[in-house]
Amino acid sequence: MKIFIDRIIKILFMRIYMLLLFFCCVIIIFSCNNSQSFSHSFIDNRWHFEDSVVFTCDIEHKKNYNLELFFRNNLDYPYRNLYLFVEIHNNQKMIKIDTLQYPITDKYGKWLGRGLGKTRDNYFLEELKILDQSGEYKFIFTHGMRINPLIGSNAIGMKITLND
């Protein structure tokens, strides 16, 4: 009987040990994520030209990064594409200003983004080779479309990840 109880205790300790090891691995995997995500939702699905969207992040490593832009629109969005003006500042100095253009529909008007119902999520990838200094970076996005406010705009966001 004593051998049986000792064996059960040993099995229980082994299972507890394996469970703790599993949780430690999960914590390590999720804590090693080198990305920063930001998002901004627009009131009444309207993006006013004068309402620039500003995201601020800290960059610690002097490496190449990817910038994944996210744009959520609904079926009221009136254009085939999206023009964005972007300014990138590092430690209060502007280091880049650019105009970005992304397709939202194909030439036949079919939505390119993913989604169900009236909402579409669009993802665009940019490689950032200019984040070569540590410090605080500020990303300022303004829409470059002719209509103001830009209707059908639900949200914009960005995610910065290390480019391995």
N, CA, C and O of each residue as an XYZ file, in Angstrom:
656
protein
N       0.821     -1.190      0.000
C       0.000      0.000      0.000
C       0.868      1.257      0.000
O       0.571      2.221     -0.706
N       1.949      1.244      0.800
C       2.838      2.396      0.876
C       3.502      2.659     -0.474
O       3.674      3.812     -0.869
N       3.871      1.605     -1.172
C       4.487      1.758     -2.489
C       3.490      2.388     -3.459
O       3.865      3.230     -4.275
N       2.249      1.993     -3.374
C       1.205      2.548     -4.239
C       1.010      4.042     -3.977
O       0.893      4.823     -4.922
N       0.975      4.448     -2.704
C       0.811      5.865     -2.335
C       2.029      6.668     -2.775
O       1.885      7.774     -3.296
N       3.218      6.126     -2.571
C       4.439      6.814     -3.012
C       4.438      7.020     -4.526
O       4.868      8.060     -5.025
N       3.956      6.031     -5.232
C       3.901      6.132     -6.697
C       2.899      7.211     -7.135
O       3.180      7.967     -8.065
N       1.757      7.288     -6.490
C       0.755      8.315     -6.810
C       1.311      9.704     -6.519
O       1.121     10.625     -7.314
N       1.994      9.865     -5.391
C       2.592     11.164     -5.043
C       3.648     11.547     -6.075
O       3.729     12.706     -6.480
N       4.443     10.595     -6.493
C       5.471     10.858     -7.500
C       4.838     11.290     -8.825
O       5.332     12.209     -9.477
N       3.760     10.635     -9.217
C       3.057     10.994    -10.454
C       2.458     12.392    -10.343
O       2.525     13.171    -11.293
N       1.873     12.713     -9.194
C       1.305     14.056     -8.984
C       2.379     15.134     -9.070
O       2.181     16.158     -9.724
N       3.517     14.909     -8.411
C       4.607     15.885     -8.481
C       5.124     16.044     -9.914
O       5.469     17.146    -10.339
N       5.173     14.945    -10.640
C       5.632     15.005    -12.027
C       4.660     15.812    -12.883
O       5.087     16.592    -13.734
N       3.365     15.633    -12.665
C       2.370     16.397    -13.418
C       2.416     17.875    -13.057
O       2.301     18.731    -13.934
N       2.583     18.179    -11.783
C       2.702     19.585    -11.364
C       3.945     20.205    -11.985
O       3.901     21.337    -12.467
N       5.052     19.470    -11.977
C       6.289     19.961    -12.582
C       6.096     20.229    -14.080
O       6.542     21.260    -14.585
N       5.442     19.318    -14.782
C       5.211     19.493    -16.219
C       4.288     20.679    -16.486
O       4.490     21.416    -17.451
N       3.286     20.868    -15.646
C       2.374     21.991    -15.792
C       3.102     23.318    -15.572
O       2.898     24.269    -16.327
N       3.943     23.385    -14.551
C       4.734     24.601    -14.309
C       5.693     24.874    -15.463
O       5.862     26.022    -15.872
N       6.305     23.851    -15.976
C       7.207     24.004    -17.115
C       6.456     24.525    -18.337
O       6.962     25.385    -19.058
N       5.263     24.011    -18.570
C       4.438     24.476    -19.681
C       4.107     25.963    -19.524
O       4.257     26.729    -20.476
N       3.662     26.378    -18.340
C       3.324     27.782    -18.118
C       4.544     28.690    -18.255
O       4.427     29.802    -18.770
N       5.695     28.242    -17.809
C       6.919     29.040    -17.978
C       7.246     29.218    -19.461
O       7.632     30.307    -19.885
N       7.095     28.166    -20.240
C       7.350     28.267    -21.684
C       6.376     29.229    -22.348
O       6.775     30.023    -23.200
N       5.107     29.167    -21.971
C       4.108     30.074    -22.537
C       4.449     31.519    -22.191
O       4.366     32.394    -23.052
N       4.827     31.776    -20.957
C       5.185     33.137    -20.539
C       6.396     33.627    -21.315
O       6.417     34.774    -21.761
N       7.392     32.790    -21.484
C       8.593     33.193    -22.224
C       8.254     33.491    -23.679
O       8.733     34.481    -24.233
N       7.447     32.661    -24.296
C       7.092     32.871    -25.704
C       6.353     34.186    -25.890
O       6.666     34.945    -26.808
N       5.382     34.466    -25.038
C       4.588     35.677    -25.213
C       5.310     36.927    -24.729
O       4.962     38.026    -25.161
N       6.291     36.807    -23.857
C       7.010     37.994    -23.405
C       8.120     38.380    -24.369
O       8.660     39.481    -24.261
N       8.474     37.522    -25.294
C       9.534     37.824    -26.254
C       8.998     38.483    -27.514
O       9.700     38.517    -28.524
N       7.825     38.987    -27.491
C       7.231     39.637    -28.651
C       7.839     41.026    -28.815
O       7.669     41.880    -27.944
N       8.538     41.259    -29.910
C       9.207     42.535    -30.152
C       8.349     43.453    -31.008
O       8.855     44.061    -31.952
N       7.086     43.564    -30.705
C       6.228     44.423    -31.507
C       5.485     45.404    -30.620
O       5.266     45.167    -29.432
N       5.105     46.514    -31.236
C       4.306     47.533    -30.575
C       3.117     47.824    -31.484
O       3.286     48.042    -32.684
N       1.923     47.828    -30.916
C       0.707     48.046    -31.700
C      -0.045     49.267    -31.205
O      -0.064     49.564    -30.010
N      -0.671     49.976    -32.154
C      -1.435     51.182    -31.850
C      -2.666     51.206    -32.746
O      -2.638     50.690    -33.864
N      -3.739     51.804    -32.255
C      -4.920     51.972    -33.101
C      -5.704     53.203    -32.669
O      -5.611     53.661    -31.530
N      -6.477     53.721    -33.615
C      -7.310     54.901    -33.375
C      -8.621     54.717    -34.132
O      -8.620     54.426    -35.328
N      -9.738     54.887    -33.428
C     -11.063     54.800    -34.057
C     -11.594     56.195    -34.328
O     -11.358     57.120    -33.552
N     -12.314     56.343    -35.438
C     -12.865     57.637    -35.820
C     -14.316     57.750    -35.369
O     -15.088     56.795    -35.461
N     -14.666     58.921    -34.887
C     -16.027     59.186    -34.438
C     -16.942     59.250    -35.655
O     -16.626     59.918    -36.640
N     -18.062     58.566    -35.589
C     -19.064     58.528    -36.661
C     -18.490     58.060    -37.994
O     -19.024     58.403    -39.049
N     -17.415     57.286    -37.963
C     -16.785     56.745    -39.181
C     -16.397     57.840    -40.167
O     -16.532     57.673    -41.379
N     -15.917     58.958    -39.638
C     -15.490     60.089    -40.471
C     -14.110     60.544    -40.015
O     -13.882     60.811    -38.835
N     -13.192     60.626    -40.983
C     -11.839     61.085    -40.693
C     -11.692     62.473    -41.286
O     -11.661     62.641    -42.505
N     -11.604     63.462    -40.416
C     -11.429     64.846    -40.843
C      -9.954     65.095    -41.156
O      -9.069     64.613    -40.450
N      -9.705     65.850    -42.217
C      -8.338     66.115    -42.660
C      -7.507     66.764    -41.556
O      -6.326     66.454    -41.396
N      -8.124     67.659    -40.803
C      -7.378     68.377    -39.760
C      -7.124     67.518    -38.519
O      -6.389     67.939    -37.625
N      -7.709     66.338    -38.450
C      -7.518     65.438    -37.305
C      -6.454     64.395    -37.631
O      -6.765     63.261    -37.992
N      -5.208     64.796    -37.498
C      -4.112     63.855    -37.727
C      -4.095     62.813    -36.614
O      -4.432     63.104    -35.467
N      -3.703     61.619    -36.967
C      -3.588     60.530    -35.999
C      -2.117     60.401    -35.636
O      -1.261     60.263    -36.510
N      -1.828     60.447    -34.335
C      -0.446     60.432    -33.856
C      -0.226     59.194    -32.990
O      -0.978     58.935    -32.051
N       0.816     58.437    -33.324
C       1.233     57.291    -32.519
C       2.673     57.536    -32.086
O       3.509     57.936    -32.896
N       2.960     57.298    -30.812
C       4.299     57.497    -30.266
C       4.805     56.173    -29.709
O       4.086     55.475    -28.995
N       6.054     55.833    -30.043
C       6.626     54.582    -29.541
C       8.108     54.774    -29.256
O       8.744     55.699    -29.761
N       8.640     53.880    -28.438
C      10.062     53.883    -28.114
C      10.749     52.761    -28.878
O      10.296     51.617    -28.873
N      11.849     53.110    -29.535
C      12.659     52.138    -30.268
C      13.964     51.980    -29.501
O      14.667     52.956    -29.240
N      14.277     50.742    -29.145
C      15.472     50.484    -28.343
C      16.639     49.964    -29.174
O      17.797     50.196    -28.827
N      16.348     49.271    -30.257
C      17.395     48.617    -31.038
C      17.606     49.352    -32.356
O      16.649     49.807    -32.982
N      18.845     49.464    -32.766
C      19.167     50.069    -34.060
C      19.153     48.967    -35.116
O      20.198     48.458    -35.522
N      17.945     48.612    -35.548
C      17.778     47.537    -36.526
C      16.709     47.944    -37.518
O      16.079     48.992    -37.374
N      16.507     47.111    -38.527
C      15.428     47.348    -39.486
C      14.104     46.878    -38.894
O      14.034     45.862    -38.202
N      13.069     47.637    -39.182
C      11.739     47.332    -38.664
C      10.741     47.267    -39.809
O      10.952     47.855    -40.870
N       9.666     46.553    -39.581
C       8.524     46.550    -40.486
C       7.408     47.352    -39.847
O       7.183     47.283    -38.639
N       6.720     48.107    -40.672
C       5.557     48.856    -40.229
C       4.350     48.250    -40.926
O       4.244     48.303    -42.151
N       3.447     47.679    -40.155
C       2.218     47.136    -40.712
C       1.106     48.124    -40.412
O       0.756     48.360    -39.256
N       0.557     48.697    -41.474
C      -0.552     49.633    -41.323
C      -1.867     48.884    -41.428
O      -1.989     47.898    -42.154
N      -2.830     49.368    -40.697
C      -4.151     48.761    -40.650
C      -5.172     49.862    -40.909
O      -5.136     50.913    -40.269
N      -6.076     49.619    -41.842
C      -7.153     50.570    -42.124
C      -8.463     49.802    -42.190
O      -8.617     48.878    -42.988
N      -9.401     50.196    -41.341
C     -10.727     49.570    -41.339
C     -11.714     50.557    -41.932
O     -11.819     51.702    -41.493
N     -12.432     50.087    -42.939
C     -13.450     50.928    -43.570
C     -14.763     50.165    -43.649
O     -14.807     48.947    -43.477
N     -15.827     50.908    -43.913
C     -17.112     50.253    -44.158
C     -17.492     50.465    -45.618
O     -16.736     51.071    -46.377
N     -18.647     49.974    -46.007
C     -19.045     50.017    -47.415
C     -19.399     51.416    -47.899
O     -19.653     51.604    -49.089
N     -19.421     52.406    -47.001
C     -19.652     53.797    -47.401
C     -18.384     54.465    -47.923
O     -18.441     55.584    -48.435
N     -17.237     53.790    -47.800
C     -15.978     54.376    -48.270
C     -16.071     54.584    -49.783
O     -16.329     53.629    -50.516
N     -15.865     55.827    -50.268
C     -16.197     56.135    -51.665
C     -15.078     55.927    -52.695
O     -15.308     56.152    -53.884
N     -13.887     55.509    -52.284
C     -12.762     55.469    -53.220
C     -12.212     54.059    -53.400
O     -12.496     53.152    -52.617
N     -11.403     53.901    -54.475
C     -10.718     52.637    -54.741
C      -9.422     52.516    -53.969
O      -8.894     51.415    -53.812
N      -8.899     53.638    -53.481
C      -7.600     53.611    -52.822
C      -7.609     54.538    -51.608
O      -8.601     55.203    -51.310
N      -6.480     54.556    -50.928
C      -6.294     55.418    -49.763
C      -4.933     56.071    -49.884
O      -3.917     55.388    -50.017
N      -4.911     57.398    -49.836
C      -3.661     58.141    -49.791
C      -3.443     58.615    -48.368
O      -4.340     59.182    -47.743
N      -2.237     58.376    -47.861
C      -1.871     58.817    -46.523
C      -0.631     59.683    -46.595
O       0.320     59.365    -47.310
N      -0.643     60.781    -45.851
C       0.561     61.566    -45.621
C       1.103     61.111    -44.273
O       0.373     61.081    -43.282
N       2.374     60.761    -44.240
C       2.973     60.305    -42.989
C       4.224     61.124    -42.697
O       5.053     61.360    -43.575
N       4.338     61.545    -41.458
C       5.544     62.205    -40.951
C       6.105     61.323    -39.849
O       5.365     60.814    -39.008
N       7.423     61.148    -39.862
C       8.085     60.380    -38.811
C       9.094     61.296    -38.142
O       9.962     61.875    -38.795
N       8.964     61.417    -36.828
C       9.844     62.269    -36.032
C      10.624     61.396    -35.057
O      10.100     60.414    -34.530
N      11.893     61.769    -34.821
C      12.717     61.118    -33.806
C      13.284     62.193    -32.906
O      13.983     63.098    -33.362
N      12.979     62.088    -31.625
C      13.469     63.053    -30.634
C      13.223     64.490    -31.089
O      14.133     65.319    -31.089
N      11.984     64.770    -31.474
C      11.499     66.098    -31.861
C      12.003     66.584    -33.223
O      11.727     67.729    -33.580
N      12.725     65.774    -33.997
C      13.174     66.162    -35.340
C      12.441     65.325    -36.377
O      12.301     64.111    -36.227
N      11.972     65.993    -37.437
C      11.331     65.249    -38.516
C      12.418     64.556    -39.339
O      13.339     65.206    -39.834
N      12.303     63.233    -39.482
C      13.307     62.491    -40.243
C      12.770     61.972    -41.571
O      13.542     61.585    -42.449
N      11.430     61.964    -41.721
C      10.876     61.524    -42.999
C       9.466     62.057    -43.144
O       8.695     62.107    -42.185
N       9.146     62.455    -44.367
C       7.775     62.792    -44.736
C       7.516     62.085    -46.058
O       8.359     62.110    -46.955
N       6.356     61.458    -46.181
C       6.103     60.646    -47.365
C       4.603     60.592    -47.642
O       3.779     60.846    -46.764
N       4.276     60.256    -48.880
C       2.895     60.006    -49.277
C       2.786     58.530    -49.626
O       3.543     58.025    -50.454
N       1.848     57.842    -48.996
C       1.640     56.423    -49.230
C       0.299     56.225    -49.921
O      -0.668     56.928    -49.626
N       0.244     55.268    -50.842
C      -0.998     54.979    -51.560
C      -1.246     53.485    -51.491
O      -0.362     52.682    -51.790
N      -2.465     53.117    -51.092
C      -2.823     51.709    -50.955
C      -4.160     51.440    -51.633
O      -5.079     52.251    -51.526
N      -4.279     50.311    -52.329
C      -5.568     49.962    -52.947
C      -6.552     49.440    -51.899
O      -6.179     48.688    -50.998
N      -7.803     49.847    -52.033
C      -8.874     49.388    -51.151
C      -9.821     48.453    -51.919
O     -10.363     47.507    -51.347
N     -10.014     48.725    -53.217
C     -10.814     47.843    -54.072
C     -10.014     47.540    -55.336
O      -9.044     48.231    -55.646
N     -10.426     46.512    -56.054
C      -9.809     46.257    -57.354
C     -10.475     47.158    -58.399
O     -11.340     47.966    -58.060
N     -10.074     47.022    -59.666
C     -10.592     47.927    -60.699
C     -12.074     47.718    -60.984
O     -12.702     48.550    -61.638
N     -12.637     46.615    -60.499
C     -14.062     46.353    -60.688
C     -14.901     46.755    -59.471
O     -16.120     46.585    -59.470
N     -14.246     47.285    -58.443
C     -14.960     47.717    -57.245
C     -15.099     46.664    -56.170
O     -15.803     46.883    -55.184
N     -14.439     45.516    -56.334
C     -14.500     44.469    -55.316
C     -13.538     44.826    -54.182
O     -12.378     45.166    -54.418
N     -14.042     44.743    -52.949
C     -13.226     45.083    -51.785
C     -12.067     44.111    -51.650
O     -12.248     42.901    -51.791
N     -10.869     44.636    -51.376
C      -9.681     43.804    -51.235
C      -9.453     43.356    -49.800
O      -8.825     42.323    -49.570
N      -9.943     44.100    -48.852
C      -9.726     43.768    -47.448
C     -10.556     42.580    -46.996
O     -11.467     42.125    -47.689
N     -10.213     42.094    -45.814
C     -10.938     40.975    -45.218
C     -12.072     41.507    -44.359
O     -11.978     42.604    -43.809
N     -13.123     40.744    -44.245
C     -14.200     41.129    -43.359
C     -15.527     40.555    -43.784
O     -15.695     40.057    -44.898
N     -16.462     40.640    -42.864
C     -17.815     40.175    -43.114
C     -18.769     41.342    -42.941
O     -18.487     42.276    -42.190
N     -19.876     41.290    -43.622
C     -20.860     42.358    -43.474
C     -20.378     43.645    -44.108
O     -19.876     43.642    -45.232
N     -20.530     44.735    -43.395
C     -20.219     46.053    -43.944
C     -18.813     46.550    -43.621
O     -18.456     47.656    -44.026
N     -18.018     45.780    -42.917
C     -16.696     46.232    -42.483
C     -15.600     45.458    -43.201
O     -15.696     44.243    -43.375
N     -14.542     46.183    -43.621
C     -13.393     45.570    -44.274
C     -12.122     46.009    -43.556
O     -11.948     47.184    -43.232
N     -11.236     45.043    -43.313
C      -9.939     45.305    -42.699
C      -8.867     45.168    -43.767
O      -8.781     44.150    -44.453
N      -8.051     46.209    -43.898
C      -6.980     46.241    -44.894
C      -5.644     46.328    -44.170
O      -5.496     47.109    -43.229
N      -4.666     45.527    -44.604
C      -3.340     45.516    -44.000
C      -2.313     45.826    -45.078
O      -2.368     45.285    -46.183
N      -1.375     46.707    -44.739
C      -0.340     47.124    -45.679
C       1.004     47.071    -44.961
O       1.106     47.481    -43.804
N       2.027     46.572    -45.635
C       3.339     46.388    -45.028
C       4.351     47.346    -45.639
O       4.453     47.457    -46.861
N       5.093     48.032    -44.789
C       6.173     48.923    -45.215
C       7.437     48.536    -44.460
O       7.380     48.224    -43.271
N       8.577     48.554    -45.145
C       9.843     48.311    -44.473
C      10.427     49.653    -44.052
O      10.532     50.578    -44.858
N      10.801     49.746    -42.791
C      11.354     50.996    -42.259
C      12.849     50.822    -42.026
O      13.261     50.128    -41.096
N      13.653     51.449    -42.863
C      15.099     51.396    -42.676
C      15.611     52.654    -41.984
O      16.813     52.804    -41.764
N      14.698     53.555    -41.644
C      15.121     54.838    -41.091
C      15.117     54.864    -39.568
O      15.518     55.866    -38.975
N      14.676     53.798    -38.925
C      14.662     53.767    -37.463
C      16.025     53.296    -36.973
O      16.147     52.241    -36.350
N      17.042     54.093    -37.265
C      18.411     53.688    -36.978
C      18.971     54.320    -35.716
O      20.166     54.211    -35.444
N      18.126     54.971    -34.952
C      18.548     55.559    -33.686
C      17.571     55.143    -32.602
O      16.371     55.007    -32.844
N      18.098     54.945    -31.410
C      17.217     54.656    -30.287
C      16.492     55.928    -29.895
O      16.954     57.033    -30.182
N      15.362     55.768    -29.243
C      14.645     56.934    -28.752
C      13.171     56.885    -29.064
O      12.631     55.862    -29.487
N      12.533     58.020    -28.844
C      11.092     58.126    -29.052
C      10.802     58.525    -30.494
O      11.353     59.499    -31.007
N       9.935     57.762    -31.133
C       9.505     58.051    -32.495
C       8.034     58.421    -32.478
O       7.231     57.841    -31.746
N       7.706     59.401    -33.301
C       6.324     59.840    -33.432
C       5.920     59.679    -34.889
O       6.606     60.168    -35.787
N       4.807     58.994    -35.122
C       4.253     58.777    -36.452
C       2.965     59.580    -36.551
O       2.053     59.403    -35.743
N       2.892     60.464    -37.544
C       1.716     61.312    -37.731
C       1.092     60.960    -39.076
O       1.739     61.074    -40.117
N      -0.169     60.532    -39.048
C      -0.893     60.139    -40.256
C      -2.027     61.118    -40.520
O      -2.798     61.453    -39.621
N      -2.119     61.574    -41.774
C      -3.210     62.422    -42.236
C      -3.691     61.839    -43.555
O      -2.882     61.427    -44.386
N      -4.998     61.803    -43.750
C      -5.463     61.271    -45.034
C      -5.219     62.308    -46.130
O      -5.293     63.513    -45.888
N      -4.932     61.828    -47.319
C      -4.656     62.696    -48.456
C      -5.721     62.598    -49.528
O      -5.422     62.718    -50.716
N      -6.951     62.381    -49.122
C      -8.043     62.244    -50.081
C      -8.705     63.601    -50.298
O      -8.552     64.508    -49.479
N      -9.436     63.740    -51.393
C     -10.023     65.033    -51.761
C     -11.252     65.393    -50.938
O     -11.579     66.571    -50.798
N     -11.920     64.414    -50.406
C     -13.152     64.666    -49.667
C     -12.827     64.867    -48.180
O     -11.973     64.178    -47.622
N     -13.516     65.814    -47.556
C     -13.325     66.057    -46.132
C     -14.686     66.309    -45.497
O     -15.369     67.257    -45.883
N     -15.094     65.502    -44.547
C     -14.383     64.376    -43.952
C     -14.430     63.143    -44.855
O     -15.295     63.012    -45.721
N     -13.484     62.258    -44.626
C     -13.411     61.006    -45.375
C     -14.384     60.017    -44.733
O     -14.100     59.437    -43.685
N     -15.533     59.835    -45.380
C     -16.564     58.969    -44.809
C     -16.208     57.503    -45.018
O     -15.448     57.155    -45.922
N     -16.762     56.664    -44.181
C     -16.504     55.236    -44.282
C     -15.219     54.798    -43.623
O     -14.829     53.638    -43.755
N     -14.546     55.691    -42.915
C     -13.291     55.364    -42.230
C     -13.600     54.992    -40.785
O     -13.999     55.848    -39.996
N     -13.421     53.742    -40.441
C     -13.710     53.298    -39.079
C     -12.516     53.467    -38.154
O     -12.652     53.986    -37.046
N     -11.322     53.019    -38.617
C     -10.153     53.027    -37.733
C      -8.880     52.939    -38.556
O      -8.882     52.500    -39.706
N      -7.793     53.372    -37.929
C      -6.455     53.201    -38.493
C      -5.558     52.727    -37.361
O      -5.764     53.072    -36.198
N      -4.569     51.938    -37.719
C      -3.643     51.448    -36.710
C      -2.316     51.097    -37.332
O      -2.165     51.087    -38.553
N      -1.357     50.810    -36.476
C      -0.050     50.389    -36.965
C       0.575     49.438    -35.964
O       0.262     49.451    -34.773
N       1.466     48.616    -36.487
C       2.210     47.669    -35.670
C       3.647     47.698    -36.153
O       3.908     47.576    -37.350
N       4.576     47.858    -35.228
C       5.998     47.885    -35.568
C       6.629     46.601    -35.049
O       6.506     46.268    -33.871
N       7.312     45.879    -35.946
C       7.983     44.641    -35.567
C       9.403     44.650    -36.105
O       9.696     45.307    -37.104
N      10.285     43.914    -35.432
C      11.651     43.769    -35.922
C      11.644     42.983    -37.223
O      10.933     41.987    -37.351
N      12.436     43.433    -38.185
C      12.574     42.745    -39.461
C      13.748     41.786    -39.339
O      14.905     42.198    -39.413
N      13.448     40.509    -39.151
C      14.518     39.514    -38.951
C      15.110     39.061    -40.248
O      16.017     38.229    -40.256
